[in-house]
Amino acid sequence: MMQRRNFWSMSVVFALVTAGCTVPLEPDSAELSVQARRGGGHHGGGHGNHGRIARLRDQIDQFGVEVLPPPPTPSPELYALGQALAFDPILSGNRDIACLTCHHPTLGSDDNRPLPLGTGASGLGMDRSGPGLIVPRNAPELFNRHGFDNMFWDSRVRIDEQGRFVTPAASQLTPEMEQVLYDGYGALGAQAMFPVTSRTEMRGQLGQSELGDIPDMQFTLIWNALMARLGDIPEYVTMFEAAYPGTDFEDMNFAHAGNAIGAFEAQSFYFMGSPFMQFVAGDDSAMTAEQIEGAIDYFDAGCGNCHGGPMLSDARHHNTGVPQIGTGTRGGPTNNDDFGFVLTSGSPRDRYAFRSPSLHNVELTGPWGHAGQFGDLRTYAEHYIDIEDALRTWDPYDQVIDPALRNTQYDNIDEVLSTLSPGVAGGVPAHLISDEMMVFFGALTDPAAEDLSAFVPATVPSGLPPGGI
Amino acid sequence: MDKCALNQVAGSVWRTPSAVALAWLLGAAPAAAQSVNFTEVSQDPAMGLSYSRAPSYSVAGTYGLQEGSLISPLPFEVFAVAPHRSQGLPGVAILDHDGDGDADVYITNGPGAPNSLFSNQLVETGEFRFVDVGATSGADATAQDTNGVCFGDIDNDGDEDILTLGRGEANRLHVNDGTGHFTHIPMSGLEGGTYSHIGCSMGDIDGDGLLDVVVGNSFDMSTQLPLIVFPYSNEPTQLYVNQGDGTFADVSASSGILVMDALTDAPPDATTITWTIAMVDVDLDGDMDILQGDDQGPVPETTHGGWDRAYMHVFINDGTGHFVDEVVNLGRDSVASWMGVDFADFDHDGNLDWFGANFGDYNAAPLNTPYEFHHFATRAHFGNGDGTFTERPVVEPTSFSWGTAVADLDNDGDHDATYHGGLDMVMMKLADNPGVVMINDGDGNFSTEIGGYDANYSHRSVQGLASGDLNQDGFIDIVTASDNTLPYNAPLLLSQAQYGHKLDSTAFWTPMFMPDPGGSGGFVWNGIRLEPGQMTMEINNADSGNPAVRVSATGSVGVTTHGRHNRGGLGAIVTFEPLGHHADPMMQPITGGSSFLSQHESVAHFGLGNRHSGTVEVLWNGGHRNRLYNVQAGEVIDFPEIGCSYDTTDTFTVYMGCVEGELGQLRSAGVIGWSQYHRYRTSMMVAYLTH
């Protein structure tokens, strides 16, 4: 049990944090009848909602929410190369899974699973099955990904404050590779170089392929082997040299591939047309009054502290007290714990902290959480009311949509609770996790993002099934 | 927020009458242990704390191996002959070098770089800032590849002198002229030849009032072979007796310290690898004993077919400067890899206990060495009052550790501990210590806390560590120095050893060589080159509100008729007994070098928890005891040796005659004033009458 002194000190910290970044909670907001505030389905601008609109605009300013600028437009050749590589199973050791298998356009740019099934399995989304190993973390969606300089749930690929690449490959990411990425799509391109090195995700095991036979941590060998595979396919050689004019394929490295994948992802998955972002852009009528009330609740609850800014994410790492399920990342005696950002930062203050996900198109990207622990978005939002109670009473049979994972919760609850991020430890007033907030989450969806099947190519140069499906 | 302002606020609050009154109102119940957290200030340029460890010359050998492996992969055996610790072994000392009343910080450096002496400006300017006067101090030892450091008033002239230890070269004695400027004494007798001198400690071993010196040595660090292969061919400990004329005589052979007990199958002249050494009156009989912590390294224990070569040897002094190793007889016979040591009475039973830094529990797997949980745990040993020590069952895993400090970090009335560490093994770097605080529950049971330190220690490799109250806010701060820093992009791999403990999450190691991609079976460098080590200054955030009493000791040898203790007070055992129900006495020695490569501030620090006053007692060399009653929360006492013991069998008249004579001489010498004369006289009288 938290000591009273600690409770108050944490409350003070929380108050200081919010005072520095947000509009203090208005006492009257708790008193207002939801019905009185609710404007039904009417659009906000035309129904005398000016006071509420003004308030929301203040909050938007307060939390730095603005429209994310588009990514640099790639050349058609670079885009085509990236699209082909993203869907081509040739990049996996067993030639059975592509990058986009778990970030599929028809599934909201992820896989709709709590945890992905890696190489060895077949199928798509929840229909995917077979002997593939479970990947330890939820497959993130790809929306607006160029807005991040740090990739993965633990930011293990990132560009640091000094503008340097930090990756698991350390110096194996050569200056030549870095230059390709600096000139191109930065951390997003670098990110695409690493799922291919994971045995679970794409590379496979010893004895399964020439990629699987390479020892772990030998990134250079893996990337060279992949370039050798691609070089055996004349169409790819042509595509690479078209995408990077003036450079022979023999002089290229896997950063050229990763950068192309990044270009495709950035260009294809840039969506800023949600009602909320239209509102942010200045259209008072873009959201209904109910959505506006939900947005106000969202910011009143402090959600914007971690889910503000252009990405609706602060790109920082927080321990929000969520349960741990699945295989874990080799933490703890059974290797099923996942210590989070500390594995990258080295700081014990980052234990069980994960990067705040972007909430753009959030309704399309479930299940939610770093291990897909929440199958219901409202339950996830309500988790913040009383985190200790929510964590201790979390029901996998209610929330985990993959039955195979329902008995995999790792008992790290006390340790997780002991390191909660101060900004969430104090909880959120229950009335702010409102019906209107749920409606507001719908206003974060860009209608154009709901059907992205056009991004799936009919074929890929290897002749393998696109996406491995 | 400006750190200075922050600390001044903290410092002013805890001394206020209202704070004391609040503590009184809180009642007599013992204070609960509290979390400890720090703010690292050395990265703030305004603090004036710039330090970068210059590597040893042997780093060229390490670089040669790294780059050569890219041409011709290295067989595994080559790593055994790689240079050891080529980034150096920085030590830390916290001392008042200029006698101005605030604590300064001395950190050793490698060849070509002057040792740093960060002079605290708190008293001079009122601002908590530092100026590095190392290069011009005369104690710069720029040409020396300096390992450990210790200090003490070796000539009893009222200031602190400094001894710096050389890596494969001579030690250097730097004598203070009283103003904070030092002169190197080239022929002091402490040079010690070309051993890899590690740590030193000062104390009076023969009762003549002069500080003697013990130096712990390791092995020729040009290769790692002695650590890995040769069990007993290392460099012996050296003991020096102060001649009183500025020179020292090597009495190692005649003193008994080379005769070690309990070594398995060891030849008569066996020498061990010593990482930590300390002089302390461990059996509280009024003379200085020596604890020597040795390293088992990867050599298997006897039970695994190897040799038991490493213990915390406990050399008991017979009072004349002759020692007998009582490692087995004292109940202290388990093999380990001791790296650092410090002292206090953890369980308030009136006996001195010790806390030993050790190899930890996370690295046996990557090093593929036989291992049994707890054998290499960092842990405390408890004095039993009859000269023996007892361990308690180890219930938590611990991290690899070098520098350690025992201190009441939360001022709750018991001594906690902290330890840091990391190790460059050439092939890999051990990085499993994130900075650990061990909180005492008041009965000597410790619980691990991580995350309280501000700096990122997974990327550092802390060696030296010293404690002291640098900003004078009544809470203990910690200074560390690392020999190397992991580059920003170095991967951290999780140890295979996982126990379901909070330390699991930071049990890292970093490979620096990897199997040859060409399949030769050799190893090639992965491009990760360690960067120079850095310092940290972690200022205790002092949010418990608990006050403290701080006690330094000043010996009176040469000042009073019966004074026997060295002027700097090293070796004094200080006890503080709070006033009130359930008031547990605390004990802390003032040691002249302990931890690893380092020496703490020469002040005994006692947190009061909810208490507001108590009694200070000092046990001096020679065995006499002095007491001072009614010491109030927040007081800083410089306790002068009064050469009369309240537990004497003399008559009251004779005893008080002694007391008044001694106090009169102290007053005449300007050591104390009239008010202190009366205060000590009254206390000494009460002590005699009530003991």
Interface residues (C-beta under 8 A of the other chain):
Chain A: Q3 N6 S9 D160 Q162 R164 F165 V166 T167 P168 A170 S171 Q172 L173 I214 P215 M217 Q218 T220 L221 T329 R330 G331 G332 P333 N335 D337 F339 V342 L343 T344 S345 G346 S347 P348 R349 R351 E415 S418 T419
Chain B: A32 S35 A431 P434 G435 I450 G451 N456 Y457 S458 H459 P487 Y488 N489 A490 P491 L492 L494 Q498 Y499 G500 K502 D504 S505 T506 F508 P511 M514 P515 P517 N526 G527 I528 D543
